[in-house]
Amino acid sequence: MVTIRVARIFDGERLHRDGGVVTTAGGRITEVRLGEHPDTADLIEGTLLPGLIDCHVHLCADAGPAALDRMAQATRDEVTATIETSLRAHLQAGVTTVRDLGDPHSAVLTSRARTPNVIASGTPLTTPGGHCWFLGGEVRGPDAVRRAVRDRAAEGAQVVKIMASGGVFTPGTDTAGTQFTDEELAAAVDEAHAHGLPVTAHAHAHAAVWQSLHAGVDGIEHCTSVTRSGAHVDDELATALAAAGVAICPTLGSDPAVVVPPEVLAMAERAGLTEAGLQDGVARLVNAGARIIAGSDAGIGPAKPHGVLPRTIEEYVASGMDPASALAAATVHAAAACGVPQRKGRIRPGFDADLLIVDGDPTADITALRRPVNVYLGGEPITIAARS
Protein backbone atom coordinates (compact mmCIF):
# COMPACT_ATOMS: atom_id res chain seq x y z
CA MET A 1 0.00 0.00 0.00
CA VAL A 2 1.18 3.51 -0.85
CA THR A 3 -0.18 6.66 0.80
CA ILE A 4 0.47 10.01 -0.86
CA ARG A 5 -0.13 13.30 0.96
CA VAL A 6 0.06 16.20 -1.43
CA ALA A 7 -0.62 19.94 -1.34
CA ARG A 8 -2.81 20.04 -4.51
CA ILE A 9 -4.69 17.47 -6.58
CA PHE A 10 -5.79 17.79 -10.21
CA ASP A 11 -8.26 14.93 -10.54
CA GLY A 12 -8.40 14.87 -14.36
CA GLU A 13 -10.95 17.67 -14.65
CA ARG A 14 -10.41 20.21 -11.90
CA LEU A 15 -7.85 21.36 -9.34
CA HIS A 16 -8.40 20.83 -5.63
CA ARG A 17 -6.26 23.52 -4.03
CA ASP A 18 -6.49 22.04 -0.55
CA GLY A 19 -4.88 18.83 -1.71
CA GLY A 20 -5.52 15.62 0.16
CA VAL A 21 -4.50 12.02 0.67
CA VAL A 22 -4.53 9.31 -2.00
CA THR A 23 -4.03 5.66 -1.08
CA THR A 24 -3.17 2.89 -3.54
CA ALA A 25 -2.98 -0.89 -3.31
CA GLY A 26 -2.83 -3.70 -5.83
CA GLY A 27 -2.16 -1.29 -8.67
CA ARG A 28 -5.37 0.69 -8.09
CA ILE A 29 -6.40 3.82 -6.25
CA THR A 30 -8.28 2.65 -3.15
CA GLU A 31 -9.10 5.92 -1.40
CA VAL A 32 -9.13 9.66 -2.12
CA ARG A 33 -9.60 12.07 0.79
CA LEU A 34 -9.73 15.62 -0.50
CA GLY A 35 -8.75 18.49 1.76
CA GLU A 36 -7.05 16.20 4.26
CA HIS A 37 -3.31 16.45 4.61
CA PRO A 38 -2.24 16.58 8.27
CA ASP A 39 0.87 18.65 8.89
CA THR A 40 3.30 15.77 8.59
CA ALA A 41 6.82 15.46 7.30
CA ASP A 42 5.71 13.41 4.30
CA LEU A 43 3.47 16.13 2.80
CA ILE A 44 4.62 16.72 -0.78
CA GLU A 45 4.55 20.38 -1.82
CA GLY A 46 3.43 19.79 -5.37
CA THR A 47 0.43 18.83 -7.49
CA LEU A 48 -0.77 15.26 -7.97
CA LEU A 49 -2.27 14.42 -11.38
CA PRO A 50 -3.32 11.28 -13.21
CA GLY A 51 -0.42 9.93 -15.25
CA LEU A 52 -0.33 11.71 -18.59
CA ILE A 53 -1.53 9.98 -21.78
CA ASP A 54 0.17 10.63 -25.11
CA CYS A 55 -2.35 9.70 -27.80
CA HIS A 56 0.05 9.83 -30.77
CA VAL A 57 3.53 8.31 -30.63
CA HIS A 58 5.78 6.17 -32.81
CA LEU A 59 7.69 3.93 -30.43
CA CYS A 60 9.72 2.29 -33.21
CA ALA A 61 11.14 5.64 -34.30
CA ASP A 62 14.18 6.89 -32.38
CA ALA A 63 13.64 10.65 -32.90
CA GLY A 64 16.81 10.91 -34.95
CA PRO A 65 17.08 12.36 -38.48
CA ALA A 66 14.90 10.48 -40.99
CA ALA A 67 13.56 8.37 -38.12
CA LEU A 68 10.51 7.09 -39.99
CA ASP A 69 12.56 5.93 -42.97
CA ARG A 70 15.12 4.20 -40.76
CA MET A 71 12.62 2.40 -38.56
CA ALA A 72 11.21 0.66 -41.62
CA GLN A 73 14.70 -0.72 -42.35
CA ALA A 74 15.70 -1.67 -38.78
CA THR A 75 16.19 -5.25 -37.64
CA ARG A 76 13.78 -6.84 -35.15
CA ASP A 77 16.34 -6.50 -32.34
CA GLU A 78 16.93 -2.85 -33.20
CA VAL A 79 13.20 -2.15 -33.22
CA THR A 80 12.74 -3.87 -29.86
CA ALA A 81 15.55 -1.86 -28.30
CA THR A 82 14.09 1.38 -29.66
CA ILE A 83 10.63 0.56 -28.32
CA GLU A 84 12.04 -0.04 -24.84
CA THR A 85 14.14 3.14 -24.90
CA SER A 86 11.17 5.16 -26.13
CA LEU A 87 8.90 3.88 -23.37
CA ARG A 88 11.44 4.72 -20.67
CA ALA A 89 11.66 8.29 -21.97
CA HIS A 90 7.89 8.69 -21.81
CA LEU A 91 7.74 7.36 -18.28
CA GLN A 92 10.45 9.76 -17.14
CA ALA A 93 8.25 12.62 -18.40
CA GLY A 94 5.24 11.42 -16.41
CA VAL A 95 3.54 9.74 -19.39
CA THR A 96 2.13 6.46 -18.11
CA THR A 97 0.07 5.48 -21.18
CA VAL A 98 0.87 5.89 -24.87
CA ARG A 99 -1.11 5.22 -28.03
CA ASP A 100 1.22 4.04 -30.79
CA LEU A 101 -0.12 4.97 -34.23
CA GLY A 102 2.24 3.47 -36.74
CA ASP A 103 4.94 0.84 -36.74
CA PRO A 104 6.63 -1.38 -39.34
CA HIS A 105 4.79 -4.67 -39.80
CA SER A 106 2.94 -4.40 -36.45
CA ALA A 107 6.17 -4.53 -34.43
CA VAL A 108 4.65 -2.79 -31.41
CA LEU A 109 1.71 -5.19 -31.32
CA THR A 110 4.06 -8.16 -31.13
CA SER A 111 6.48 -6.53 -28.67
CA ARG A 112 6.45 -7.63 -25.04
CA ALA A 113 7.40 -4.13 -23.89
CA ARG A 114 4.38 -2.78 -22.02
CA THR A 115 5.83 -0.38 -19.45
CA PRO A 116 4.29 2.16 -19.51
CA ASN A 117 0.90 1.06 -20.83
CA VAL A 118 0.68 0.72 -24.61
CA ILE A 119 -2.38 0.97 -26.87
CA ALA A 120 -1.42 0.26 -30.47
CA SER A 121 -2.79 0.35 -34.00
CA GLY A 122 -0.18 -1.79 -35.69
CA THR A 123 0.81 -0.80 -39.21
CA PRO A 124 -1.36 2.02 -40.57
CA LEU A 125 -3.44 1.50 -43.69
CA THR A 126 -2.26 3.55 -46.65
CA THR A 127 -2.54 3.53 -50.42
CA PRO A 128 0.18 2.12 -52.72
CA GLY A 129 2.99 4.66 -52.54
CA GLY A 130 0.96 6.67 -50.00
CA HIS A 131 2.07 8.23 -46.74
CA CYS A 132 4.31 5.80 -44.82
CA TRP A 133 3.87 3.11 -47.49
CA PHE A 134 7.25 1.71 -46.45
CA LEU A 135 5.80 0.46 -43.14
CA GLY A 136 3.95 -2.29 -45.01
CA GLY A 137 0.29 -1.21 -44.93
CA GLU A 138 -0.47 -0.55 -48.62
CA VAL A 139 -4.04 -1.45 -49.69
CA ARG A 140 -6.35 -0.56 -52.55
CA GLY A 141 -10.06 -1.23 -52.96
CA PRO A 142 -12.82 -1.69 -50.34
CA ASP A 143 -12.37 -5.46 -50.08
CA ALA A 144 -8.62 -5.17 -49.48
CA VAL A 145 -9.24 -2.45 -46.92
CA ARG A 146 -11.66 -4.69 -45.05
CA ARG A 147 -9.17 -7.58 -45.07
CA ALA A 148 -6.46 -5.29 -43.72
CA VAL A 149 -8.73 -4.17 -40.88
CA ARG A 150 -9.56 -7.79 -40.06
CA ASP A 151 -5.83 -8.54 -40.00
CA ARG A 152 -5.24 -5.72 -37.51
CA ALA A 153 -8.04 -7.00 -35.32
CA ALA A 154 -6.57 -10.51 -35.40
CA GLU A 155 -3.16 -9.11 -34.45
CA GLY A 156 -4.63 -7.47 -31.36
CA ALA A 157 -4.84 -3.84 -32.48
CA GLN A 158 -6.87 -1.62 -30.18
CA VAL A 159 -7.38 1.09 -32.79
CA VAL A 160 -7.18 1.26 -36.59
CA LYS A 161 -5.06 4.01 -38.13
CA ILE A 162 -5.70 5.04 -41.73
CA MET A 163 -3.78 7.59 -43.78
CA ALA A 164 -6.57 9.68 -45.28
CA SER A 165 -4.13 12.21 -46.80
CA GLY A 166 -0.51 12.45 -47.77
CA GLY A 167 2.15 13.39 -45.23
CA VAL A 168 5.04 15.81 -45.00
CA PHE A 169 7.68 13.13 -44.47
CA THR A 170 6.75 10.91 -47.41
CA PRO A 171 8.05 12.45 -50.64
CA GLY A 172 5.61 12.31 -53.53
CA THR A 173 2.47 12.27 -51.40
CA ASP A 174 -0.05 15.09 -51.34
CA THR A 175 -0.82 16.79 -48.01
CA ALA A 176 -3.58 18.79 -49.71
CA GLY A 177 -5.37 15.78 -51.23
CA THR A 178 -7.17 12.60 -50.21
CA GLN A 179 -5.58 9.17 -50.60
CA PHE A 180 -8.56 6.82 -50.35
CA THR A 181 -11.90 6.86 -52.11
CA ASP A 182 -15.04 7.51 -50.10
CA GLU A 183 -15.96 3.83 -50.47
CA GLU A 184 -12.56 2.65 -49.19
CA LEU A 185 -12.63 4.91 -46.15
CA ALA A 186 -16.21 3.94 -45.34
CA ALA A 187 -15.25 0.26 -45.63
CA ALA A 188 -12.43 0.76 -43.11
CA VAL A 189 -14.74 2.40 -40.60
CA ASP A 190 -17.52 -0.15 -41.08
CA GLU A 191 -15.19 -3.13 -40.71
CA ALA A 192 -13.37 -1.68 -37.72
CA HIS A 193 -16.60 -0.88 -35.91
CA ALA A 194 -17.85 -4.40 -36.64
CA HIS A 195 -14.82 -5.63 -34.68
CA GLY A 196 -15.36 -3.14 -31.88
CA LEU A 197 -12.38 -1.00 -32.88
CA PRO A 198 -12.25 2.78 -33.25
CA VAL A 199 -10.70 4.38 -36.34
CA THR A 200 -8.46 7.41 -36.32
CA ALA A 201 -7.46 9.10 -39.56
CA HIS A 202 -4.22 10.89 -40.38
CA ALA A 203 -5.64 13.91 -42.20
CA HIS A 204 -3.74 17.02 -43.18
CA ALA A 205 -5.84 17.89 -46.21
CA HIS A 206 -8.99 19.93 -45.74
CA ALA A 207 -10.73 17.52 -48.11
CA ALA A 208 -9.45 14.51 -46.15
CA VAL A 209 -10.75 15.92 -42.85
CA TRP A 210 -14.23 16.35 -44.37
CA GLN A 211 -14.05 12.91 -45.99
CA SER A 212 -13.05 11.32 -42.67
CA LEU A 213 -15.85 13.10 -40.86
CA HIS A 214 -18.44 11.91 -43.40
CA ALA A 215 -17.07 8.36 -43.16
CA GLY A 216 -17.71 8.33 -39.41
CA VAL A 217 -14.18 8.04 -38.03
CA ASP A 218 -13.72 8.29 -34.28
CA GLY A 219 -10.60 10.45 -34.36
CA ILE A 220 -8.58 12.73 -36.61
CA GLU A 221 -4.82 13.15 -36.30
CA HIS A 222 -3.25 16.54 -37.17
CA CYS A 223 -6.44 18.09 -38.61
CA THR A 224 -4.45 20.92 -40.20
CA SER A 225 -6.94 21.51 -43.06
CA VAL A 226 -4.36 21.99 -45.81
CA THR A 227 -5.50 23.32 -49.20
CA ARG A 228 -3.58 24.39 -52.30
CA SER A 229 -3.44 27.91 -50.85
CA GLY A 230 -2.30 26.99 -47.34
CA ALA A 231 -3.61 25.56 -44.06
CA HIS A 232 -6.69 27.05 -42.44
CA VAL A 233 -9.37 25.50 -40.22
CA ASP A 234 -12.48 27.42 -41.20
CA ASP A 235 -15.50 27.97 -38.97
CA GLU A 236 -17.71 25.56 -40.90
CA LEU A 237 -15.27 22.68 -40.43
CA ALA A 238 -14.58 23.50 -36.80
CA THR A 239 -18.30 23.60 -36.03
CA ALA A 240 -18.93 20.30 -37.83
CA LEU A 241 -16.10 18.58 -35.95
CA ALA A 242 -17.39 19.86 -32.63
CA ALA A 243 -20.92 18.68 -33.41
CA ALA A 244 -19.68 15.21 -34.36
CA GLY A 245 -17.66 14.82 -31.15
CA VAL A 246 -14.68 13.45 -33.04
CA ALA A 247 -11.47 13.24 -30.97
CA ILE A 248 -8.97 15.62 -32.57
CA CYS A 249 -5.27 15.21 -31.91
CA PRO A 250 -3.45 18.26 -33.35
CA THR A 251 0.04 16.87 -32.48
CA LEU A 252 1.54 20.23 -31.55
CA GLY A 253 4.63 20.54 -29.36
CA SER A 254 8.34 20.13 -29.99
CA ASP A 255 11.66 20.56 -28.22
CA PRO A 256 12.58 24.25 -28.65
CA ALA A 257 16.25 23.46 -28.04
CA VAL A 258 16.42 21.51 -31.31
CA VAL A 259 17.35 23.50 -34.38
CA VAL A 260 15.14 22.20 -37.16
CA PRO A 261 17.07 21.86 -40.43
CA PRO A 262 16.09 24.50 -43.02
CA GLU A 263 15.08 21.84 -45.53
CA VAL A 264 12.58 20.36 -43.05
CA LEU A 265 11.10 23.79 -42.31
CA ALA A 266 10.87 24.49 -46.03
CA MET A 267 9.13 21.16 -46.61
CA ALA A 268 6.55 21.95 -43.90
CA GLU A 269 6.00 25.48 -45.17
CA ARG A 270 5.43 24.20 -48.71
CA ALA A 271 2.65 22.11 -47.22
CA GLY A 272 1.23 25.23 -45.56
CA LEU A 273 2.28 24.12 -42.07
CA THR A 274 3.73 26.85 -39.86
CA GLU A 275 3.72 27.13 -36.06
CA ALA A 276 1.45 30.18 -36.14
CA GLY A 277 -0.94 28.51 -38.55
CA LEU A 278 -1.13 25.32 -36.50
CA GLN A 279 -1.82 27.26 -33.32
CA ASP A 280 -4.52 29.25 -35.08
CA GLY A 281 -6.17 26.01 -36.18
CA VAL A 282 -6.22 24.70 -32.62
CA ALA A 283 -7.62 28.02 -31.36
CA ARG A 284 -10.49 27.80 -33.86
CA LEU A 285 -11.24 24.22 -32.86
CA VAL A 286 -11.20 25.16 -29.17
CA ASN A 287 -13.48 28.14 -29.76
CA ALA A 288 -15.93 25.90 -31.61
CA GLY A 289 -16.01 23.47 -28.68
CA ALA A 290 -14.25 20.62 -30.48
CA ARG A 291 -12.99 17.63 -28.51
CA ILE A 292 -9.20 18.01 -28.28
CA ILE A 293 -6.88 15.27 -27.02
CA ALA A 294 -3.15 15.41 -26.41
CA GLY A 295 -0.65 13.68 -28.66
CA SER A 296 2.89 14.66 -29.61
CA ASP A 297 3.85 12.56 -32.68
CA ALA A 298 6.90 11.62 -30.63
CA GLY A 299 9.74 9.82 -32.37
CA ILE A 300 9.45 11.19 -35.89
CA GLY A 301 12.48 13.51 -35.66
CA PRO A 302 14.91 15.35 -33.38
CA ALA A 303 12.40 18.07 -32.46
CA LYS A 304 9.90 15.37 -31.43
CA PRO A 305 11.73 13.28 -28.82
CA HIS A 306 9.87 10.69 -26.79
CA GLY A 307 8.63 12.31 -23.60
CA VAL A 308 7.89 15.68 -25.27
CA LEU A 309 4.19 15.67 -24.27
CA PRO A 310 4.56 18.44 -21.64
CA ARG A 311 5.57 20.75 -24.52
CA THR A 312 2.47 19.67 -26.43
CA ILE A 313 0.27 20.68 -23.52
CA GLU A 314 2.12 24.00 -23.21
CA GLU A 315 1.48 24.73 -26.87
CA TYR A 316 -2.20 23.96 -26.43
CA VAL A 317 -2.27 26.66 -23.75
CA ALA A 318 -0.38 29.01 -26.07
CA SER A 319 -3.09 28.31 -28.66
CA GLY A 320 -5.83 29.52 -26.33
CA MET A 321 -6.83 26.51 -24.21
CA ASP A 322 -7.11 27.22 -20.52
CA PRO A 323 -4.60 25.13 -18.52
CA ALA A 324 -7.21 22.88 -16.88
CA SER A 325 -8.67 22.00 -20.30
CA ALA A 326 -5.21 21.32 -21.69
CA LEU A 327 -4.49 18.99 -18.76
CA ALA A 328 -7.83 17.26 -19.28
CA ALA A 329 -6.84 16.70 -22.93
CA ALA A 330 -3.89 14.63 -21.64
CA THR A 331 -5.84 12.81 -18.92
CA VAL A 332 -9.60 12.24 -18.84
CA HIS A 333 -10.29 13.05 -22.52
CA ALA A 334 -7.24 11.12 -23.69
CA ALA A 335 -8.36 8.09 -21.68
CA ALA A 336 -11.75 8.17 -23.38
CA ALA A 337 -10.14 8.38 -26.83
CA CYS A 338 -7.89 5.45 -25.97
CA GLY A 339 -10.82 3.31 -24.85
CA VAL A 340 -9.90 3.22 -21.15
CA PRO A 341 -12.20 5.83 -19.56
CA GLN A 342 -13.10 3.56 -16.64
CA ARG A 343 -9.49 2.84 -15.70
CA LYS A 344 -7.27 5.79 -16.50
CA GLY A 345 -7.18 9.57 -16.68
CA ARG A 346 -8.78 10.32 -13.29
CA ILE A 347 -7.81 10.28 -9.62
CA ARG A 348 -10.73 8.27 -8.33
CA PRO A 349 -11.13 5.04 -6.30
CA GLY A 350 -10.96 1.98 -8.55
CA PHE A 351 -8.86 3.65 -11.24
CA ASP A 352 -5.33 2.53 -12.08
CA ALA A 353 -2.74 4.05 -9.77
CA ASP A 354 -0.84 5.70 -12.62
CA LEU A 355 0.09 9.02 -11.06
CA LEU A 356 2.33 12.04 -11.52
CA ILE A 357 3.45 14.68 -9.03
CA VAL A 358 4.93 17.90 -10.40
CA ASP A 359 6.67 20.78 -8.72
CA GLY A 360 4.21 23.67 -8.72
CA ASP A 361 0.65 24.24 -9.88
CA PRO A 362 0.21 23.47 -13.60
CA THR A 363 -3.14 25.26 -13.72
CA ALA A 364 -1.27 28.47 -12.89
CA ASP A 365 1.99 27.66 -14.66
CA ILE A 366 1.69 24.92 -17.26
CA THR A 367 5.49 24.58 -17.43
CA ALA A 368 5.27 22.79 -14.06
CA LEU A 369 4.69 19.64 -16.12
CA ARG A 370 8.37 19.81 -17.08
CA ARG A 371 9.28 19.37 -13.40
CA PRO A 372 8.16 15.86 -12.41
CA VAL A 373 8.85 15.01 -8.78
CA ASN A 374 7.34 11.52 -8.57
CA VAL A 375 5.87 9.08 -11.07
CA TYR A 376 3.89 6.00 -10.07
CA LEU A 377 2.96 3.20 -12.46
CA GLY A 378 0.35 0.87 -11.03
CA GLY A 379 1.16 2.35 -7.63
CA GLU A 380 4.85 1.55 -7.93
CA PRO A 381 7.22 4.54 -7.69
CA ILE A 382 9.47 5.14 -10.69
CA THR A 383 12.91 6.60 -10.22
CA ILE A 384 13.16 10.00 -11.92
CA ALA A 385 16.55 10.68 -13.47
CA ALA A 386 18.25 13.90 -12.41
CA ARG A 387 17.76 16.72 -14.90
CA SER A 388 20.60 19.01 -15.85
N, C-alpha and C positions, 0 to 999 in steps of 0.2 A: 504493500500500500504506500502511496505517495501523497503527502499533504502539501499543498502550495498556498502560502499566504502572500497576497500581492496587493499593492496599493491601488491598482485600477484593473478593471476587467472589461474588455471588448468582447461581447458574447457572440459576435457574428453579424449583429445588426446595430447594436447601440453600445455606448460606453457607460460603464458604471463607475463613477468617479470615486466612490467610497470603497472600491475594491471588494475583497472578500476572501473566502477560503474555498479551494477546489480540492477534492479528494479523488484519487484514482485507485483502481485495483483491477487486476485481470485484464489490463489493456483498455478499460473503459472508465469514463467519468462516473463516479458513484454518488457524489454529493457536491452541490454548489450552494454556498451560503454567502449571499451578497451582503455587503456592508459589515461583515464580521472579520476583523483582523486584529486580534488582541495585540497590544504593544509588546511584541516578542522579538527576540534577536533574529528570528528567521523570516521576518517580513521582508519581502523583496520590493524595493522601490522602483517599480517598473509597471508595464502594462502586459497583462496576460491576454493572448488572443488564441483562437483556433489556429492550428497549423495552416500555413498558407497553401493554396492549391494553384498550380500553374497548369492552365488548360491547354497550352500549346507548346510542346517541346519536341526536340528530335534527339533522343538519347544516344543514337548511333553516330551522331555528328559531334566532332570534338571541338567545335568553335574556332578552328584554325582557318586559314585561307582556303577557299574552295572546298569547304567541309562537306557539302552535300555530294559533290562529285567524288570525293575520296572515300566517303563512307560506302558508296556503291561498289567500290573496288577492294575494300578491306577484306581480310580473311576473317573467318568465324572467330578465331581467338582475339583478333584485333577489335572486332565489333564488341565482343563480350567485355573486354577490358575497358573500352570506351563507355559502354553502358554503365558499368560499375563506377567509373570515375565521375561520370555525369551525375549519377544519383547522389553520390557523396557531396558534390558541390551544391546541389539543390538543398539537401538536408542542412548543410552548414548555413544556408541563408534563411532557414526557417520554413522551407517548403517541404511539407510532409506527404503531399500527394501530387503526382504529375499525370498529365494526359499526353501520351506520346501519339503524334499524328503523322507518322511517316517514317518507315524504316525499310531497309533493303530486304526483300523476301521474308517479311514478317519476323525479323530477327528478335525484336523486342518481345513478341508474343511467345517465342520459344525459349527466351532467356529465363534463367532461374533467379535473376536479380530482381528483388521486389522490396528493397529498402532504400528510400521510402516507398509508399504505395504507388503502384503503376496501373493506369488504365490505358489501354492501347488499341489502336486501329489496325495494326499491321500495315502492310504495303498499301498506299493510297491508290485508288482507281484513277487512271488517266487515259487519254487517247494515245494512239500510236504516235510517237514523237512529241507527245504533250509534256506539260510541266512535270518534271521529275520522272520521266519515262524510264530512266536508267535504274530506278528502284525495282522494276519488274512488274508494274501493275497496269500495263497497256491492255485496253479492251476496246472493242468497237461493236456496236449493235446492241439492242435491248436484251437479247438472249445471252450474249456474252457478259453483259453487265450483271445480269441476274446470277449467272454462274459464279462470277467473281465475288459477288456479295455472299453467296452461299458458302464459297470457300473461306471467306473471312470468318463467317459464323462458325464453321467447322473448326477453324484454327483457334477459336476462343476470343476473337475480337469483341470488345465491349462498345465499340463505336465504328461506324464506317466513314472513311474520309474519301471524298471525291474531288478531283481537281476540275472545278467548273470553268475556270479561266486559265490562261497562261500565267507564267510566273517570271519574276525579274531574273532569277538565277538559272533559268533554262533558256539558253540562246535559241532563237528561232520560234519561240512561243509568243503568243499575243496577249499581253495583259489587258488590252482593251476589248477583247473578243471572247466569245464563248468557245468551249472545246467540245462539249457534248450536245447532241440534239435534245429537244424537249422530251422526246420519247425515251431516250437513254437515261436521262436524269430522273424522270418519273419512274422508270423501271428500277433504278437503284434505290430510290426512296421506298417504293412499294415492297420490294424484296427484303430490304433491311427491316422495315416495320413488321413484316410478316414473321421475322425471326426475333422480334423484340429488341432490335438494335436502333439507336438513333443514327442520323446521318448529319455530318457537318461538311460544308462545302468550302473549299478554298476558292474565294471569288474576289478578284481585284476589279474585274470589268463591271461597269455599271449594268450592262446587259446580263452578265452572269449572276449578279446579285438578284436582279428581278427574276431571272429564270429559276434560280434556286428557291426563291420565295414562292413562286407559282407551283414549283414541284413539291413543296411541302417539307423542305429540309428542316431539321431541328436546330441547326446552328450554321453560322457563316463566319469563316475565318478571314481576317483582314478587312473586308467590306469597305474598300477604299473608293469604289465607284469611279473607276478609270474610264475615260472616253478618249476619243482621238484628240480632244482639245485640252485634256488634263484630268485631274481627279477632283471630284466635287460631289459630296453627298447632298442632294437637294432635299427640300422639305417634303416633297411627295414621297420619296423613297424612305426617308427617316420615319415619317408617319406610318407608312405601310409596315415597316419592320417592327415598329413599336406595337402596332395593332395585332400583328401576328404572334408576338411574344417569342420570336426567334432569339436564341442566345448568340450574341455578337461578340466576337473576340478580336479586337482591333490590332493586337500584337504590337503595341507601342513599347518603348523602353529599350535603352541600350546603354552600354558602358561609356560614359562621356570621356573617359581617359584614353579610349582607343581612337586613334586617328584613322578614319575610314579612307581607304585609297581613293584618289580622284576618279579612277575609272568606275569604281562601284557607285560613287555618288552620281556620276554622269549617267550611268545605266538606270538608276532609280529616277533621276529627274526626267530622263527620256520617257519613262513610263508615267510621268506626272506625279511621282511620289516624293514630296518634300516634307520635312518635319512640320512646318507650319500648316501645310495642307492636311496632313494626317490628323493633327490636333484639332483643326477646324471640323473635320469630319466627325471626330468623336464628340466634340461640343454639340454639333447639330443632332447627333443621335441621342445624347444625354437630354438635350432640351425637348426632344420629341417624346421622351419617356421610354426609349428603347432599353432592352435588357442587355446590359453590358457585363461580360465576364472577363477575368484577367488571364492573359496568356502572353508569353514573351517571345515565342519562336526561338527559344534558346538552342544553341548549338550550330546555327547555320553560318556563323562567321565570327571574327574576333570581337566585333561590337556587341555580339549576342552570346556572352558566355553563359554556361549553366549556372543557375543561382541568381540571375539578373532580375527576377520578378519584382523585388522592391523598387527598382527603377521604373518598371512598367506602371506600378501603382502610383508612383510620383508623377509620371507623365499624364496619367488619367486626371490627377488633381490639377496639373498645369493646364489641362484641356477643359477644365470647368466643373469636374465632378467634385462634390464636397468630400472631405477625407473619409467620413463614415461610409458613404456609398462606394468609394473606391476600395475600402477594406472589405466591404460586403461582396464586391465583385470577385475578390480573391478568397472568400470564405463561403458564406451561405449560398450565394448565387452560383459560384463555381461548383460547389458540391452538387447542386441540383442539375447543372449541365453535365456533370460527370456521372450522373445516375446514382449518387450516394447521399441523397439529402437526409436520410434517416440515420446516418452514421457519422458524417463528417461536416465540417464547416460551422459548427456551433459549440459553445460551451454550455452543455446541458447534460443532466444525468442520463446515462445509457449510450451516449455518443462515444466514439473512439477517443482515447486520451492522447490525441495528436495535438500538441500545444506549443506555443511560442511565447516567450517573454522578451520584450524589448525594453531598452533603456529610454524612458521618456513616454510621452503621450502622443501616439501617431495621429489622433484626431486633431491635435493642435499643431503638430509638426510631423508631417508624413515621412520625413527622412529618418525618424526613429526606427523605421523598419530595417534600416541599414545597420542597426546596433543591436543585434540579437544577444541576449544575456543567457537564456536557457532555451533548449529545444527538447521536447519529449516526443517520442514515437511510441505509441501504444503504452504510454505511461513510463517508458524507460528514458532516463536522461541521456542526451547525446552530448559528447564533448565538443565544445565549440573551439575551433582553432583560433589562436591569437591573431588579431588583425594588426597590420603595420600602420 
